[in-house]
Amino acid sequence: MTRPLIISDCDEVILHMVTHFKDWLEESQGIDFNLAGNNFSEAMRWQDNGEVVEQKVIWKMLGGFFDTEMDRQTPIAGSIEALNALNEKADVVILTNLVDFRRDHRAEQLSRYGLQAPVYTNQGPKGPALQRILEEHSPSRAFFIDDLAQHHESVKGTAPQVTRLHFCGEPMIANHIDCAHKAGTADARIDNWDDALPWLMERLEEEIA
């Protein structure tokens, strides 16, 4: 009998990202990052003139961060321990929106913190990528964890049978992002591993029983 499968995002679920991105921008790139409300498009401004950073520059900065600064990233409290505990009852894989050549670096990054898990990279909505993972693993049941509502919407549209947990462990942005649970595309919204782990364990126990 196949085991259940947990498909988890990385940034803001397992590792902090935006807080380290902010530090790097302000320390060395001449950019201030201040999120007001849900307006990410105006969160980045040049320090010398206060003008909004252009979208193409934002993408360049994100690429630069992942090229050189991934070692800054630290685990969300309890994330490594929780996923290792879940791995005793289910297979755990990582589905992260990074370009493909960064997959090995991400796997090494997680391994250094004590999480050994296959890493799948993706660009864009995660529903199609998740469907391919399901076809590869043929799990008895699947769970999806991600911090962004649009990915829960994509997964619900592609694989509605998957249990979806909206999780954002970064306080800087947790209150500013759209909630997939309120939108009806996630089964729950939990932003800390102390509560998320028992929620997932309870549903895994139901699966195993």
N, C-alpha and C positions, 0 to 999 in steps of 0.2 A: 504494500500500500504506500502511495506517495505521501510525503509530509506536506503540511501547510507551508506556504511561502509568504515571507514578509519582504516587500519591496519598498525600500526607504530612500528618500532624498538625503542629501548630505548637508549642504549649506543651510544653516539656521535650524536644522533638525539634529544633526550629529555634531557639526562644528560651527562655531561662530564665524561669520564672514563679514557682514557689513560693518561691524564695529572696527575690525582690523583694516578694512578697506578705507574707512573714514580716517583712521590714524595715518595710514600711508599717504593718502591724498593731501592731508593737511601738513604732514611733516616734509614731504619731498616733491609734491607735484604742483604746489601753488594753488590748490583748490580747497575750498571749504565745503563740507557736507553737512547740511542742516535740513532735516526732514520736518516740514510743517504740514500737518494733515496727511493726506494721501498723495501729495503732489511730488512724486519722484522725479518728474521731468524738470523741476526747478530746485531740486535739493542740492545740486552741485553748482557752485559759482566760483569764478576766478577771484582769488584773493586780492589782486591788484586793482580790479575795477568793479567787482560785484556783479559782472554780467553772467548770465546763465551759460553753462557749458553746453556746447552743441552735442546733439545726439551721437553723431559719429565719433566725437571725442570721448564721450562716455563709454561707448563700446570699446574704444582703443584702451581706455584706462582699465576697464574690467579685464581685458586681455592681458595687459601689462601686470596687473595684480596677480593673476593666476600663473603668469610666466615666471615671476620672480619672488612673490611674497606669500605663497601658500604655507610656508613654514611658520608664518605668524599665527595661523589659525589654531585656536584652542577648542577643546570639546565643550559642547553644551553640558551643563551639570547633569550627571547621571546617564548620559547617552550611551557611552561605551559599555558600561555595566548592564544597562537595560537590554541592549541589543545582544550582548553575549548571553544574558539570561534567556532571552527569547529564542536564541539559536539552539538551546537545549530541547526545544519543543517544535521548532520550525526551521526551515532553511531561510537565511537572510541574504538578500542581495541589495546592492546600491544602484539606484537609477539617478544619475546626476546630469544636469544640463551643462556639460563642458564639451568642448570640441574633442574629437576622438583621440588626438595625439596626447591629451592630458590624462587619459584613463589610467595608465600605469603609475603616474605620479600621484593620482588620487588614491589608488590602492595602497601605494607605499606610505602615503600620509596617514591613512587610517590604520595601517598595520603598526606604525610606530606608536600609536595610542592604544594598541591592543585589540583592534577589531580586524579579524581576518574574514573578508567577504568579497565575493565576485563583484566587480564594478562594471556597470553598463553606462556608456555615455550617450547623450541625446542632445539634439537641438530642436527647440520648438515644443509644441504640445506633447505631453508624455503618454497619452492614450495609445497611439500606435506602437510605441516602443514597449510599453507594458504588455500589450497583446502578444508581441513577439516573445517576450520573456515567459509568459504563460504557456505559449506553445512549446517552448524549449523545455520547461520544467514539468508541465502537466501536474500541478499541485492539487491536493485534495481541496484546498481552499486558499484564497490569497487575500493579503492585507496590503494597503498602500498608505504610506505616510509622506506628507509633503507640506511645505509651508505656504504654497501659493494656490489660491482658489482656482485659477484657470487650469491648473493641472488636474485638480479633482473633477472639474467639469469635463475635461477631456477624457479622463479615465471612466467616469460614469457613462459617457456617451459611447465609449469603445467596449468596456468590460463592466457592465453594471453589477455583475455578481460579486465584484471585489469589494471588500469592506474598506472604507476610506476614513482615515484619521487626519484631520487638519491640525498640524502641529507647527508652531513657530516659537522656538526657544530663545529668540533674540528680543529682549525688552525694547530695544530702540525702535523696532518696526512692528512688533506684535499688535499694537493698538491701531496701527495705521493701514494694515492690509485688509482687503475684503475677506469676510468670513465665509468659507465654503459650507459650513454647517448651517448658518443662517440662510444661505442661498439654496439649501437643499441638495447640494452635491457632495457633501461629506456626512458620514454617520455620526461624527462627534468632532468637537474642537477642544483640544487639550494642549496647553503650552508648557507643561513641565513633565519630566520623566517620572517623578514621584507618583503622579496620577495616571500618566499614560501607560506605564508598564502594567499596573494591575488591570486596567481597562482591556489591554490587549491580551494579557494572560487569561482573563476570564473568558474571552471569546475563543482563545486557543483551547482552553480546557473543554469548552462546549464542543469544539470540533473533534478533539481526541476522544471524548466520551461517546 
